[in-house]
Amino acid sequence: MNPVELAHVHSVEEFEPLAREQIEFSAYSYIAGWAGTGWTVKANREAFARWVLRPRVLIDVSDVRLGTTVLGTPIAVPVMFAPTAIHRLVHPDGELATARAAKQLDTLQVLSTGSSLPLEEVAAVGHKRWFQLYWFTDRGLTEELIQRATAAGFGAIVVTVDSAVPYWREGEERVPLILPPGVTQPNLHSDRELAYEPSLTWRSLDWLRSISPLPIVLKGIVRADDARLAADNGVAAIMVSNHGGRQLDTSAPTLEVLPSIVEAVDERLDGGVRRGTDVLKALALGARAVLLGRPVQWGLGIGGEAGILRMMELVIGEFASAMGLCGCRSVDEITPALVRRNPDPRAGLD
């Protein structure tokens, strides 16, 4: 799909069916996949319908500013790229195109351990970046990844903590992922043990600190008590995330758990965001920023870097409009007073 055709895509929801038409079916199934019945994927989206906006009026919104900071790093908009694997499944430029789009937008990319390009090559684009870490039973491989990310100038280590045991994905059993010729995960070693470490505890973070000076972010927190433990253990931030519904079926929707944990630690929200109004609701409920996962790959799949930029243009445009219409001139003016529970008891149940 060329950029002229991209101009005719007018919502984020339109990207997925277009991507499904253009990318190989097993790749599409892998990216779209979910745990168990897929209930959590659906629930993540439905949660946004259970909140409504309460706009303020007669406020000078001639200058609406979208920028914020994450761990001290300024970004132009509070929408970042979540860590998703193997971007070359959908486009030959893979994570390089994603990094270039992040740089153009002046936002931050969280690079997956399972990237289809070496982490150093993606880092060379020169954008703002964090590295997502799967902690393997092979401690040497885990240490190697951390040290490489540190040397390559990544700004934080994002440890995925919701993958202690193998996930249950019926869809991947039906349609196994087939990597196309030449597409690999070069940050990993095919001759090394790639099982995730099931014995991690809060004390395990001490070892990570001993080998890297980077801030630690935990991805996969959905409980207030775990958020408090993260703060008590010196974690710099958390990502309120249920892995986009890909790990544990019937896990609570991320937007629903956000209010209960927001005061425990500086955090971001990952799961179900599709609209600019979703971004506003998440920030109103206390998120510092949100992360987009699947929509980034759908945009990449139908238009490469230009596809991601068009997808983000739609999200950012609606977010800026919603901010102004709600009387917010900066993200600091987005407060819980801007939202309330939807009075329709059927909201989010379609």
N, C-alpha and C positions, 0 to 999 in steps of 0.2 A: 504494500500500500504506500503510495507516494504522499508527500506533504500536502498536495492539493486535495487529495481525497480525505486526509486526516482532518481538514478543515470542516468536513461534513459530519464529523463525529462530535456530538454535543453533550454527552454525559459519560461518566466513567463506566456506568453499567453497560454501555454499548461496546466497550473494548473486548470484553470476554468472548461474546459470540463471534466477533470478527477474528480474534486470535484462534479460536477453536477451528475456524475454517482454514487457517493458514499454517498452523504448526502440526507436526506429526502427532497422531492420536495418543500414543503412549506418553509423550511429553506433556500434552495437554492434561491427560488424566493424572499424571504425577503432580503437576502444579496445582490443579484444582482439587486434589485429593483431600480426604478427611479421615478421621478415626471413626471406627464403628459405623453407626447409622448416619453420621453427618449432622446430628442434632446441634452440636456446638457451633458449627459453621453458620447454620441458619440462625441460631440464637444470638450470635454476635451481631448480625445485621439487625435482627428484630429489636434488640435492646435500644437502639437509637430512636425507634418509633415510640418508645415508652416515655420519652422526654420531649417537652415542647419549649419553644423559645418565648421569652417575655421581653419584647423589644421596648426600649426607651426612645422618646422622640424629642424634637426641638433641642438637639445638641449639635453643636458645630462639628460636623464630620467631614470637613473639606480636606483634612489631612489625616488619612487612616494609615497607620504604620503596622505592618505585619510581623516585624522582626522580633526575635527573642534570643536567649542564650541557652545552651545546654552544656553543663559542666564548664561554664565559663567561655564557651565557644559561641560567637555570634552566628546566627543563621537568619536568612532573609524571611523565612516563613516557618511556622512551627509544624512543618510536615517533613519527616525524614524518610529515608528508604530503609525498610526493614531487611534483615538478613534472609535472603532466599537463595537457594542453591542453583548451580549449573545454568547460568543465563545463556550459555551457548546452545542450550536445547532449543531456544526460540529465535536466536539471531547470531550470526557468526561473530559479531563484535563483542557479544557477551557482556561481562561486567565492565569492560572498558567503555561501552556506550552508556551504561548506567552511571559510571563515574563521571563521564563527560557531562551528562545531563545534570547530575548533582552539582557539578562545578558551575554550570551555567546558571542554575537556580540559586546558587549560594546556600545550599542546604547540605545535610550530612548523610553519607552512605554508611550503613553498617554492613561490612563485607562478610559473607558466610565462609566458614571453614570449608564448605563444599563448593566454593567458587570454581568455575570452569577455567579460570586463568590464575596464574601465580599471584599471590598477594602483593609481591613487590611490583609486578607489572601494573596492577591496578593502582597501587599507591603512587606510581610515577605520573599519573594524570595530575596529581597535585591538588586534589580536592580535600575537603574535610571528611575524615573517615575514622570509624571505630572498627575493631575486629571482633567478630563473633566466634567464640571458642566452644567446640565440643571437647569435653574432657574425657580422653580415652584411657582405657586400662593400660595402654602402652604409655607409661609416664614420660619416657624419652621423647616420643612423638609429640605429646602435649607440650612439653617444655620447648621443643624445637619450634612449634607454632607460635608460642608466646614470645620467644626471643626474636623470631623473624618479624613478627608484627611490631614489636618494640623498635627494632632496628629500622623498619620501613616507615616509621613516623606515624603510626596509628595513634589516635588520641586516647583510647580506652580499650580495655578487654571486656567484652560482653559475654559472660558465661551463661550458657543455656543450662538451666537447672531443672527443667521439666522432662528430661529424657533419660532418667536413671535406668529404665528397663526398656526393652523393645516395645514399640508402639503396635497397635492393632489396627491395621488399615486393610479392610476387606477389598477396597477398590484396587489396591496395588497387587493383591493376590489375583484378581480377575484380569487386570491389565498391567503386567509387569513393565517397569521402565526399561526401555531399550536405548542405550546410549548410541547416538549416531557415530559413524567412523570419525576418529579424530577428536571427539569430545570426551574429555576426561576431567578428573578432579585433581589437578596437579599439586595442590597443597598437601595431599595425602600420599602415602606410599602403599602401593598395592600389595607389597610383601610384608606389611606390618599389621598388627592387631588393631582393628578399627572398632572394637566393641566399646560402648560408652561405659564409663566407670560407675558402677552401682553403689559404691561404698562412700561416696562423697558426703562430708558433713561440713558444718560451719567452720570447723577447725582446718579443713582442707584449704581454705582461702589463705591461710598463713603461708603455705608453701608457695602459692601463686605470687603473693607479695614479696617473697624472698628472692624471686627470680626476675621480677619486672616492677618498675616504678609506676606503671600506668594505673590510672583509676580503674576500679572494678565496678562493673555494672552487672546486675543479675537479671536475666530474662526468663520469665516464667513464673513470677510471683502473682498469686491471686487471693491471698489472705492477709488480713491486717496483722496477725501475729507473726507471720513470716516477714512482712515488711518491717515490723519493729525489730525483729532479730537481725535483719539486714543492716538496719541503722546501727544497732548495738555492735555489730561486727565490722563497722567501718566501711561498708559498701557505699560507693559514691552516689549511686542512683539505681533504681529498679525499672524494669519494663513490665508493666502489668499486662500479662500475655498468657493466653492458653494455646499458644503455638498455632494460632489461626484455626483452631479446631482439628489440628492434624495429629495430636497425641492422645488425649483422653476424651472419649465421648461422654457427653452430658456434663462436662466441666462448665462452671458458671461463666456466663458472658462477661467479657472484661469490663464493659461500661457499667454493669450492675455492681461489680465489686469495687470499682474505683473510689466512690465516695468514702467507703469504710477504711481505706488504707492511705488516702491521699496525704494525711498529715504525718505519716510515719517517716517518709523519706522522699527526696526529690525523685520524680518518676516520669515515665512516658507511657503512652497507651498504644497497644498493638493488638488489632483484631477487629475486623468488620468495618473499618472506616472506608467510605466510598464517596461522600459528599462534603462540600465545604461546610454545610451546616453540621455534619457529624464532627468536624474539627472543632467548631465553635462549642458544641455541646460538651465534648470531651474536655476542652479547656475550662469551660464553666464549672465542670464537676471536679476540676483540680489537676488535670494533666498538664504537664509542662509543654509537651509536644506530642504528636502522634506519629505513628510509623505506618507506611503503606507497604504491603508485601505483594500479594498476587497482582494488584493493578499495575505495578511497575513492570512485571513480566508480560502482562497482556499488552501494555503499551509498547514494550520492546519488541514483542513478537510481531506486531502489525506494522511497525514503522521505525524500529531501531531507536536511536537517540531521539529522533524527531517524534516518534510515537510516545515516548516517556514525557517529553516536553509538552505535547498536546494534552496528554492525560493530566499532567500537573497544572497546566493552564486552566483547565476546567475546575479542578479542585480549588486552586488558589483564587480564581476569579469569583467562585461562589462564596468562598470564605470571606474575601474582602467585602463583597456585597453584604453578606450577613452581618459582619462586624459593624459596618456603617449603619445598616438599618436597625441594629440593636443599640446604636448610640455609643459604640466603643471606638475610641481613637487609637488605642494601642492594646496589645494583649494584656497589659497590666490592668486594664479596665474590664476585662472579662471575669466576672465573679459568679458565684452560685446563684445570685439574685436573678440572673438572666434565664434560668431554666426552672421548670417545675414538672412534676409528674403529669403525664398525659391523663386528663380526666376520663378519657374513653377507655373503659375496662378491656376493650377488645384490641387496643393498640399493640402492635407487635405480634399478634397471634395469627395473622393470615398465613 
